[in-house]
């Protein structure tokens, strides 16, 4: 019997199993193996972050 992954890394598609550490982005609901994978995923998705969560405002 093989263990089912609890999540999959959004950057490298590695299976993430229970009992190990991972980084979770609650805004986009994605998991990453570590900071390098999160940085890689963020770089590829930065325009989507900016489009959804930043705006110009008049002060």
PyMOL Python script that loads the backbone (N, CA, C, O; Angstrom):
from pymol import cmd

cmd.read_pdbstr("""\
ATOM      1  N   UNK A   1       0.840  -1.169   0.000  1.00  0.00           N
ATOM      2  CA  UNK A   1       0.000   0.000   0.000  1.00  0.00           C
ATOM      3  C   UNK A   1       0.896   1.247   0.000  1.00  0.00           C
ATOM      4  O   UNK A   1       1.779   1.372   0.849  1.00  0.00           O
ATOM      5  N   UNK A   2       0.676   2.152  -0.932  1.00  0.00           N
ATOM      6  CA  UNK A   2       1.482   3.355  -0.999  1.00  0.00           C
ATOM      7  C   UNK A   2       0.721   4.523  -0.386  1.00  0.00           C
ATOM      8  O   UNK A   2      -0.505   4.601  -0.468  1.00  0.00           O
ATOM      9  N   UNK A   3       1.468   5.416   0.222  1.00  0.00           N
ATOM     10  CA  UNK A   3       0.860   6.589   0.849  1.00  0.00           C
ATOM     11  C   UNK A   3       0.411   7.571  -0.221  1.00  0.00           C
ATOM     12  O   UNK A   3       1.092   7.761  -1.229  1.00  0.00           O
ATOM     13  N   UNK A   4      -0.720   8.182   0.003  1.00  0.00           N
ATOM     14  CA  UNK A   4      -1.220   9.196  -0.917  1.00  0.00           C
ATOM     15  C   UNK A   4      -0.623  10.541  -0.514  1.00  0.00           C
ATOM     16  O   UNK A   4      -0.511  10.838   0.676  1.00  0.00           O
ATOM     17  N   UNK A   5      -0.238  11.357  -1.496  1.00  0.00           N
ATOM     18  CA  UNK A   5       0.289  12.667  -1.152  1.00  0.00           C
ATOM     19  C   UNK A   5      -0.790  13.563  -0.546  1.00  0.00           C
ATOM     20  O   UNK A   5      -1.955  13.508  -0.940  1.00  0.00           O
ATOM     21  N   UNK A   6      -0.386  14.378   0.406  1.00  0.00           N
ATOM     22  CA  UNK A   6      -1.308  15.324   1.027  1.00  0.00           C
ATOM     23  C   UNK A   6      -1.499  16.555   0.143  1.00  0.00           C
ATOM     24  O   UNK A   6      -2.538  17.214   0.199  1.00  0.00           O
ATOM     25  N   UNK A   7      -0.479  16.862  -0.681  1.00  0.00           N
ATOM     26  CA  UNK A   7      -0.516  18.009  -1.587  1.00  0.00           C
ATOM     27  C   UNK A   7       0.538  17.796  -2.663  1.00  0.00           C
ATOM     28  O   UNK A   7       1.318  16.845  -2.612  1.00  0.00           O
ATOM     29  N   UNK A   8       0.545  18.696  -3.634  1.00  0.00           N
ATOM     30  CA  UNK A   8       1.532  18.660  -4.710  1.00  0.00           C
ATOM     31  C   UNK A   8       2.154  20.047  -4.815  1.00  0.00           C
ATOM     32  O   UNK A   8       1.450  21.055  -4.761  1.00  0.00           O
ATOM     33  N   UNK A   9       3.470  20.095  -4.963  1.00  0.00           N
ATOM     34  CA  UNK A   9       4.174  21.374  -5.095  1.00  0.00           C
ATOM     35  C   UNK A   9       3.726  22.070  -6.380  1.00  0.00           C
ATOM     36  O   UNK A   9       3.716  21.458  -7.448  1.00  0.00           O
ATOM     37  N   UNK A  10       3.358  23.334  -6.278  1.00  0.00           N
ATOM     38  CA  UNK A  10       2.870  24.092  -7.422  1.00  0.00           C
ATOM     39  C   UNK A  10       3.979  24.395  -8.434  1.00  0.00           C
ATOM     40  O   UNK A  10       3.687  24.647  -9.603  1.00  0.00           O
ATOM     41  N   UNK A  11       5.227  24.374  -8.011  1.00  0.00           N
ATOM     42  CA  UNK A  11       6.328  24.703  -8.913  1.00  0.00           C
ATOM     43  C   UNK A  11       6.919  23.476  -9.595  1.00  0.00           C
ATOM     44  O   UNK A  11       7.075  23.462 -10.816  1.00  0.00           O
ATOM     45  N   UNK A  12       7.247  22.450  -8.822  1.00  0.00           N
ATOM     46  CA  UNK A  12       7.966  21.300  -9.389  1.00  0.00           C
ATOM     47  C   UNK A  12       7.119  20.034  -9.458  1.00  0.00           C
ATOM     48  O   UNK A  12       7.595  18.994  -9.914  1.00  0.00           O
ATOM     49  N   UNK A  13       5.876  20.111  -9.014  1.00  0.00           N
ATOM     50  CA  UNK A  13       4.935  18.979  -9.032  1.00  0.00           C
ATOM     51  C   UNK A  13       5.362  17.793  -8.179  1.00  0.00           C
ATOM     52  O   UNK A  13       4.897  16.676  -8.404  1.00  0.00           O
ATOM     53  N   UNK A  14       6.236  18.015  -7.208  1.00  0.00           N
ATOM     54  CA  UNK A  14       6.637  16.941  -6.294  1.00  0.00           C
ATOM     55  C   UNK A  14       5.480  16.617  -5.355  1.00  0.00           C
ATOM     56  O   UNK A  14       4.759  17.514  -4.916  1.00  0.00           O
ATOM     57  N   UNK A  15       5.308  15.349  -5.051  1.00  0.00           N
ATOM     58  CA  UNK A  15       4.301  14.937  -4.076  1.00  0.00           C
ATOM     59  C   UNK A  15       4.771  15.333  -2.684  1.00  0.00           C
ATOM     60  O   UNK A  15       5.921  15.090  -2.320  1.00  0.00           O
ATOM     61  N   UNK A  16       3.890  15.937  -1.916  1.00  0.00           N
ATOM     62  CA  UNK A  16       4.182  16.349  -0.548  1.00  0.00           C
ATOM     63  C   UNK A  16       3.349  15.468   0.380  1.00  0.00           C
ATOM     64  O   UNK A  16       2.119  15.504   0.347  1.00  0.00           O
ATOM     65  N   UNK A  17       4.026  14.685   1.201  1.00  0.00           N
ATOM     66  CA  UNK A  17       3.360  13.716   2.065  1.00  0.00           C
ATOM     67  C   UNK A  17       3.213  14.251   3.481  1.00  0.00           C
ATOM     68  O   UNK A  17       3.949  15.148   3.895  1.00  0.00           O
ATOM     69  N   UNK A  18       2.267  13.700   4.216  1.00  0.00           N
ATOM     70  CA  UNK A  18       2.078  14.078   5.613  1.00  0.00           C
ATOM     71  C   UNK A  18       3.360  13.833   6.389  1.00  0.00           C
ATOM     72  O   UNK A  18       4.097  12.885   6.118  1.00  0.00           O
ATOM     73  N   UNK A  19       3.613  14.696   7.351  1.00  0.00           N
ATOM     74  CA  UNK A  19       4.785  14.536   8.202  1.00  0.00           C
ATOM     75  C   UNK A  19       5.991  15.322   7.741  1.00  0.00           C
ATOM     76  O   UNK A  19       7.020  15.315   8.416  1.00  0.00           O
ATOM     77  N   UNK A  20       5.894  16.004   6.605  1.00  0.00           N
ATOM     78  CA  UNK A  20       7.012  16.830   6.162  1.00  0.00           C
ATOM     79  C   UNK A  20       6.578  18.284   6.125  1.00  0.00           C
ATOM     80  O   UNK A  20       5.383  18.576   6.183  1.00  0.00           O
ATOM     81  N   UNK A  21       7.514  19.182   6.032  1.00  0.00           N
ATOM     82  CA  UNK A  21       7.218  20.611   5.988  1.00  0.00           C
ATOM     83  C   UNK A  21       6.989  21.061   4.550  1.00  0.00           C
ATOM     84  O   UNK A  21       7.556  20.504   3.611  1.00  0.00           O
ATOM     85  N   UNK A  22       6.159  22.063   4.400  1.00  0.00           N
ATOM     86  CA  UNK A  22       5.903  22.680   3.103  1.00  0.00           C
ATOM     87  C   UNK A  22       5.484  24.122   3.362  1.00  0.00           C
ATOM     88  O   UNK A  22       5.170  24.489   4.494  1.00  0.00           O
ATOM     89  N   UNK A  23       5.481  24.924   2.330  1.00  0.00           N
ATOM     90  CA  UNK A  23       5.013  26.307   2.424  1.00  0.00           C
ATOM     91  C   UNK A  23       3.648  26.373   1.745  1.00  0.00           C
ATOM     92  O   UNK A  23       3.461  25.852   0.645  1.00  0.00           O
ATOM     93  N   UNK A  24       2.705  27.017   2.415  1.00  0.00           N
ATOM     94  CA  UNK A  24       1.347  27.135   1.890  1.00  0.00           C
ATOM     95  C   UNK A  24       1.027  28.590   1.643  1.00  0.00           C
ATOM     96  O   UNK A  24       1.189  29.424   2.534  1.00  0.00           O
ATOM     97  N   UNK A  25       0.577  28.902   0.446  1.00  0.00           N
ATOM     98  CA  UNK A  25       0.124  30.249   0.107  1.00  0.00           C
ATOM     99  C   UNK A  25      -1.395  30.238   0.224  1.00  0.00           C
ATOM    100  O   UNK A  25      -2.079  29.680  -0.634  1.00  0.00           O
ATOM    101  N   UNK A  26      -1.924  30.849   1.274  1.00  0.00           N
ATOM    102  CA  UNK A  26      -3.361  30.804   1.516  1.00  0.00           C
ATOM    103  C   UNK A  26      -4.151  31.692   0.565  1.00  0.00           C
ATOM    104  O   UNK A  26      -5.357  31.502   0.404  1.00  0.00           O
ATOM    105  N   UNK A  27      -3.496  32.650  -0.062  1.00  0.00           N
ATOM    106  CA  UNK A  27      -4.175  33.521  -1.004  1.00  0.00           C
ATOM    107  C   UNK A  27      -4.550  32.755  -2.274  1.00  0.00           C
ATOM    108  O   UNK A  27      -5.683  32.849  -2.747  1.00  0.00           O
ATOM    109  N   UNK A  28      -3.603  32.001  -2.821  1.00  0.00           N
ATOM    110  CA  UNK A  28      -3.845  31.233  -4.037  1.00  0.00           C
ATOM    111  C   UNK A  28      -4.068  29.754  -3.763  1.00  0.00           C
ATOM    112  O   UNK A  28      -4.340  28.981  -4.681  1.00  0.00           O
ATOM    113  N   UNK A  29      -3.952  29.362  -2.498  1.00  0.00           N
ATOM    114  CA  UNK A  29      -4.171  27.981  -2.071  1.00  0.00           C
ATOM    115  C   UNK A  29      -3.271  26.999  -2.817  1.00  0.00           C
ATOM    116  O   UNK A  29      -3.734  26.011  -3.387  1.00  0.00           O
ATOM    117  N   UNK A  30      -1.966  27.299  -2.796  1.00  0.00           N
ATOM    118  CA  UNK A  30      -0.980  26.409  -3.402  1.00  0.00           C
ATOM    119  C   UNK A  30       0.079  26.047  -2.364  1.00  0.00           C
ATOM    120  O   UNK A  30       0.334  26.800  -1.424  1.00  0.00           O
ATOM    121  N   UNK A  31       0.685  24.882  -2.556  1.00  0.00           N
ATOM    122  CA  UNK A  31       1.762  24.404  -1.696  1.00  0.00           C
ATOM    123  C   UNK A  31       3.060  24.437  -2.474  1.00  0.00           C
ATOM    124  O   UNK A  31       3.062  24.293  -3.697  1.00  0.00           O
ATOM    125  N   UNK A  32       4.173  24.628  -1.764  1.00  0.00           N
ATOM    126  CA  UNK A  32       5.502  24.588  -2.365  1.00  0.00           C
ATOM    127  C   UNK A  32       6.425  23.794  -1.459  1.00  0.00           C
ATOM    128  O   UNK A  32       6.264  23.790  -0.238  1.00  0.00           O
ATOM    129  N   UNK A  33       7.397  23.118  -2.069  1.00  0.00           N
ATOM    130  CA  UNK A  33       8.368  22.306  -1.314  1.00  0.00           C
ATOM    131  C   UNK A  33       9.147  23.155  -0.313  1.00  0.00           C
ATOM    132  O   UNK A  33       9.385  22.735   0.820  1.00  0.00           O
ATOM    133  N   UNK A  34       9.534  24.333  -0.738  1.00  0.00           N
ATOM    134  CA  UNK A  34      10.333  25.229   0.089  1.00  0.00           C
ATOM    135  C   UNK A  34      10.360  26.608  -0.538  1.00  0.00           C
ATOM    136  O   UNK A  34       9.620  26.883  -1.482  1.00  0.00           O
ATOM    137  N   UNK A  35      11.204  27.465  -0.020  1.00  0.00           N
ATOM    138  CA  UNK A  35      11.229  28.847  -0.496  1.00  0.00           C
ATOM    139  C   UNK A  35      11.678  28.968  -1.950  1.00  0.00           C
ATOM    140  O   UNK A  35      11.214  29.865  -2.655  1.00  0.00           O
ATOM    141  N   UNK A  36      12.566  28.091  -2.419  1.00  0.00           N
ATOM    142  CA  UNK A  36      13.009  28.152  -3.815  1.00  0.00           C
ATOM    143  C   UNK A  36      11.841  27.859  -4.756  1.00  0.00           C
ATOM    144  O   UNK A  36      11.657  28.561  -5.750  1.00  0.00           O
ATOM    145  N   UNK A  37      11.068  26.848  -4.454  1.00  0.00           N
ATOM    146  CA  UNK A  37       9.907  26.527  -5.293  1.00  0.00           C
ATOM    147  C   UNK A  37       8.848  27.618  -5.200  1.00  0.00           C
ATOM    148  O   UNK A  37       8.225  27.951  -6.208  1.00  0.00           O
ATOM    149  N   UNK A  38       8.632  28.176  -4.025  1.00  0.00           N
ATOM    150  CA  UNK A  38       7.659  29.250  -3.894  1.00  0.00           C
ATOM    151  C   UNK A  38       8.096  30.463  -4.700  1.00  0.00           C
ATOM    152  O   UNK A  38       7.270  31.094  -5.359  1.00  0.00           O
ATOM    153  N   UNK A  39       9.373  30.795  -4.659  1.00  0.00           N
ATOM    154  CA  UNK A  39       9.890  31.916  -5.446  1.00  0.00           C
ATOM    155  C   UNK A  39       9.703  31.668  -6.937  1.00  0.00           C
ATOM    156  O   UNK A  39       9.331  32.574  -7.682  1.00  0.00           O
ATOM    157  N   UNK A  40       9.961  30.440  -7.366  1.00  0.00           N
ATOM    158  CA  UNK A  40       9.785  30.078  -8.779  1.00  0.00           C
ATOM    159  C   UNK A  40       8.318  30.202  -9.181  1.00  0.00           C
ATOM    160  O   UNK A  40       8.005  30.745 -10.240  1.00  0.00           O
ATOM    161  N   UNK A  41       7.422  29.698  -8.336  1.00  0.00           N
ATOM    162  CA  UNK A  41       6.002  29.778  -8.637  1.00  0.00           C
ATOM    163  C   UNK A  41       5.542  31.234  -8.657  1.00  0.00           C
ATOM    164  O   UNK A  41       4.789  31.641  -9.541  1.00  0.00           O
ATOM    165  N   UNK A  42       5.998  32.015  -7.678  1.00  0.00           N
ATOM    166  CA  UNK A  42       5.593  33.419  -7.609  1.00  0.00           C
ATOM    167  C   UNK A  42       6.064  34.187  -8.838  1.00  0.00           C
ATOM    168  O   UNK A  42       5.314  34.992  -9.389  1.00  0.00           O
ATOM    169  N   UNK A  43       7.304  33.944  -9.274  1.00  0.00           N
ATOM    170  CA  UNK A  43       7.833  34.641 -10.451  1.00  0.00           C
ATOM    171  C   UNK A  43       6.970  34.376 -11.685  1.00  0.00           C
ATOM    172  O   UNK A  43       6.746  35.271 -12.500  1.00  0.00           O
ATOM    173  N   UNK A  44       6.495  33.156 -11.811  1.00  0.00           N
ATOM    174  CA  UNK A  44       5.656  32.811 -12.954  1.00  0.00           C
ATOM    175  C   UNK A  44       4.238  33.367 -12.813  1.00  0.00           C
ATOM    176  O   UNK A  44       3.537  33.513 -13.814  1.00  0.00           O
ATOM    177  N   UNK A  45       3.808  33.676 -11.598  1.00  0.00           N
ATOM    178  CA  UNK A  45       2.436  34.124 -11.343  1.00  0.00           C
ATOM    179  C   UNK A  45       2.341  35.550 -10.823  1.00  0.00           C
ATOM    180  O   UNK A  45       1.268  35.979 -10.397  1.00  0.00           O
ATOM    181  N   UNK A  46       3.435  36.289 -10.850  1.00  0.00           N
ATOM    182  CA  UNK A  46       3.446  37.656 -10.325  1.00  0.00           C
ATOM    183  C   UNK A  46       2.402  38.556 -10.989  1.00  0.00           C
ATOM    184  O   UNK A  46       1.734  39.310 -10.281  1.00  0.00           O
ATOM    185  N   UNK A  47       2.228  38.513 -12.315  1.00  0.00           N
ATOM    186  CA  UNK A  47       1.187  39.371 -12.915  1.00  0.00           C
ATOM    187  C   UNK A  47      -0.208  39.084 -12.366  1.00  0.00           C
ATOM    188  O   UNK A  47      -1.006  40.005 -12.189  1.00  0.00           O
ATOM    189  N   UNK A  48      -0.505  37.815 -12.097  1.00  0.00           N
ATOM    190  CA  UNK A  48      -1.813  37.467 -11.536  1.00  0.00           C
ATOM    191  C   UNK A  48      -1.952  38.012 -10.120  1.00  0.00           C
ATOM    192  O   UNK A  48      -3.020  38.501  -9.751  1.00  0.00           O
ATOM    193  N   UNK A  49      -0.884  37.935  -9.317  1.00  0.00           N
ATOM    194  CA  UNK A  49      -0.908  38.526  -7.982  1.00  0.00           C
ATOM    195  C   UNK A  49      -1.217  40.015  -8.081  1.00  0.00           C
ATOM    196  O   UNK A  49      -2.110  40.525  -7.404  1.00  0.00           O
ATOM    197  N   UNK A  50      -0.473  40.693  -8.922  1.00  0.00           N
ATOM    198  CA  UNK A  50      -0.653  42.144  -9.037  1.00  0.00           C
ATOM    199  C   UNK A  50      -2.039  42.496  -9.550  1.00  0.00           C
ATOM    200  O   UNK A  50      -2.659  43.441  -9.062  1.00  0.00           O
ATOM    201  N   UNK A  51      -2.526  41.751 -10.523  1.00  0.00           N
ATOM    202  CA  UNK A  51      -3.835  42.033 -11.090  1.00  0.00           C
ATOM    203  C   UNK A  51      -4.935  41.864 -10.050  1.00  0.00           C
ATOM    204  O   UNK A  51      -5.868  42.666  -9.992  1.00  0.00           O
ATOM    205  N   UNK A  52      -4.829  40.838  -9.240  1.00  0.00           N
ATOM    206  CA  UNK A  52      -5.890  40.554  -8.277  1.00  0.00           C
ATOM    207  C   UNK A  52      -5.772  41.325  -6.969  1.00  0.00           C
ATOM    208  O   UNK A  52      -6.791  41.614  -6.343  1.00  0.00           O
ATOM    209  N   UNK A  53      -4.552  41.668  -6.536  1.00  0.00           N
ATOM    210  CA  UNK A  53      -4.389  42.147  -5.172  1.00  0.00           C
ATOM    211  C   UNK A  53      -3.713  43.501  -5.014  1.00  0.00           C
ATOM    212  O   UNK A  53      -3.435  43.914  -3.888  1.00  0.00           O
ATOM    213  N   UNK A  54      -3.441  44.201  -6.104  1.00  0.00           N
ATOM    214  CA  UNK A  54      -2.902  45.549  -5.977  1.00  0.00           C
ATOM    215  C   UNK A  54      -3.682  46.496  -6.878  1.00  0.00           C
ATOM    216  O   UNK A  54      -4.252  46.079  -7.886  1.00  0.00           O
ATOM    217  N   UNK A  55      -3.703  47.748  -6.514  1.00  0.00           N
ATOM    218  CA  UNK A  55      -4.362  48.746  -7.317  1.00  0.00           C
ATOM    219  C   UNK A  55      -3.780  50.128  -7.023  1.00  0.00           C
ATOM    220  O   UNK A  55      -3.248  50.374  -5.941  1.00  0.00           O
ATOM    221  N   UNK A  56      -3.888  50.995  -7.975  1.00  0.00           N
ATOM    222  CA  UNK A  56      -3.458  52.375  -7.761  1.00  0.00           C
ATOM    223  C   UNK A  56      -4.594  53.116  -7.031  1.00  0.00           C
ATOM    224  O   UNK A  56      -5.770  52.938  -7.349  1.00  0.00           O
ATOM    225  N   UNK A  57      -4.221  53.939  -6.061  1.00  0.00           N
ATOM    226  CA  UNK A  57      -5.219  54.690  -5.308  1.00  0.00           C
ATOM    227  C   UNK A  57      -4.782  56.146  -5.203  1.00  0.00           C
ATOM    228  O   UNK A  57      -3.588  56.446  -5.221  1.00  0.00           O
ATOM    229  N   UNK A  58      -5.732  57.027  -5.095  1.00  0.00           N
ATOM    230  CA  UNK A  58      -5.455  58.429  -4.850  1.00  0.00           C
ATOM    231  C   UNK A  58      -5.438  58.664  -3.348  1.00  0.00           C
ATOM    232  O   UNK A  58      -6.357  58.253  -2.639  1.00  0.00           O
ATOM    233  N   UNK A  59      -4.411  59.312  -2.873  1.00  0.00           N
ATOM    234  CA  UNK A  59      -4.309  59.599  -1.448  1.00  0.00           C
ATOM    235  C   UNK A  59      -4.723  61.008  -1.137  1.00  0.00           C
ATOM    236  O   UNK A  59      -4.696  61.417   0.024  1.00  0.00           O
TER     237      UNK A  59
END
""", "prot")
cmd.dss("prot")
cmd.show_as("cartoon", "prot")
cmd.util.cbc("prot")
cmd.orient("prot")
